[in-house]
Amino acid sequence: MRHALLFSVFVIASCGLAYELIAGALSSYLLGDSVMQFSTVIGTYLFAMGAGSWLSKYITRDLIGRFIQIELMVGLLGGFSAVGLFMVFIWLSAPFKLVLYLVVFGVGVLVGLEIPLVMRILKRELAFKDLVSQVLTFDYLGALAVSILFPLILAPYLGMVRTGLLFGLLNVAVALWAVHLFREQLPARRSLLLQSWTVFGVLTAGFAGAGQLTSLAETHLYADEIVHAESTPYQRIVVTRWRDDLRLFLNGNLQFSSHDEYRYHEALVHPGLAALPGAQRVLVLGGGDGLAVREILKYPQVESITLVDLDPAMTNLFSTAPALVALNQGALGSERVKVVNADALQWLEESRDYFDFIVIDFPDPSNFALGKLYSAAFYRLIEKRLSANGLLVVQSTSPLYARQSFWCVVTTLESVGFKTAPYHAQVPSFGEWGYIIAGRQAFTPATIDATKTRYLTPETLPGLFAFPADMGRIPAEINQLNNQVLVRYFESEWRKVIR
């Protein structure tokens, strides 16, 4: 019996941490500002656990029966927390934060009740010092197991909804095991069995229909038909279609619309590459959709293109899905293109190759994992891989909507010795969008070959480098790895734009 209860401690600790991680990850995914979300969720959860531990002293009778019922309540509330929060965000966006913290607090209180009850049940068999040490040992081991499994297996392969429901079922399994284990000591055994199997059935039905629940939620989150959706260890990839318009979303953020992506990618590639008639080796960091590569392939003097993208699911999707391959014109299948799936920062540290032109096409710095790819340390690695007369170009968010963020990237590039040439282009899906060309020498725009472009012309190119007063340069700090000031700028500025 003792070992069974200690194993139950392992399971319930795993479940408790899983619900906490789901709430933190989901709020970060939906609201951004990952540090703020995880900090407040963890703080609320720990406070609630303390409150639950304090409240446990008022449970004085039928400890085993109350423990079983608490397990069922945790299983229901925690199990359906992800899908519930997702639905609230989509249909009732205003009270989402209130509901989020109420759910976190509720789960925390119930989890806080669990361990003190288990310890009081076990105290008849263990001395106090053994009781505390063994219970806490299994509690911490359960937390460790989930902290490893959640980012590596559970979230990427099961998704938030199924992960929550799975741990809800584990809580119910503990309840059922406790009913069996203490069957002789439970006067209301039949009632507890009925409650347990009812909750088990509800959670099982939820798990079986998790795909439909997720699809229903995403159908309301995205305005158009979803033609592809998958969760990877790195991100949630969704492709939608409305008539002939394909749109890519990563973690809910629009990456391109097929109606105007050519404007974005022409502006990203051609101003810099047109000024390097001798460029032979090109590096693309990010850009797993192959659309920047498509533009680079229009230059016959380019002999090789190395594309480094973290997520193999992205490059595989844009190498095999017919509509997406048509959009990038089969760029990722070109003999001149080498696709590498790796973390860009680690890959740069290990690389010994030099490149004449480097395209940095990462998502916006909305979190610290992305912010490091806009840091001075990252740009120092880039400088080591750039040939003597080479150039690099960085997509740098909107100089209109995120003005200080844009000029922060400029300041950071200049801090490592680059001379910069900031410019901007109008992309209807995003509005005014910013880019920065950088190199060891001052950049002089060259004539664009209009046969290679639909948007850029020799006449319009010079205007891209002129900034109106409301987008002009303003002071900004250098984005260092240890402060990630760019992420704070970005979140603060875009919060004023996105409702």
LINSUL-V364475 format. One line per field, one symbol per residue. psi: psi as a letter, one per 20 degrees, with the letter a starting at -180 (. if undefined). A space follows every 10 residues. Layout:
BEGIN
psi->???
END
This chain:
BEGIN
psi->gghghhhhgg ghgggghghg hggggghggh iamhggghgh ggggggghgg gggghhiioi qlggghgghg ggggggghgj gghghggghg hmhgjggggg hggggggggg hhhgghgghh hiiiiqqghh ggggghghgh hgggghhghg hhggghhhrg ghgghghghh ghhgghhhgg hkhijohlgg ghgggghghg gghgggghjh ghggggghhh hphrpoippq prihropppr podjoppppp kipphqpihj hhgghghggg gghhjmijph pppppbkiij hhhghhiioh iohqpopoph ohhghggjih oghhhhgjkk gijqhipppp orpgghghhh qjqqqhpppo lqrqmirhhh hhjjrhgghh hghhjprgkr qqpppkapig hmghggiggg hgghhjiqpq nqrqqoohhi bpqqrppqah rqpoqrppoi iiqhgqrhhi ghhhjpprhi jrpqqqrpoq hihlhhhggg hgghhigp.
END
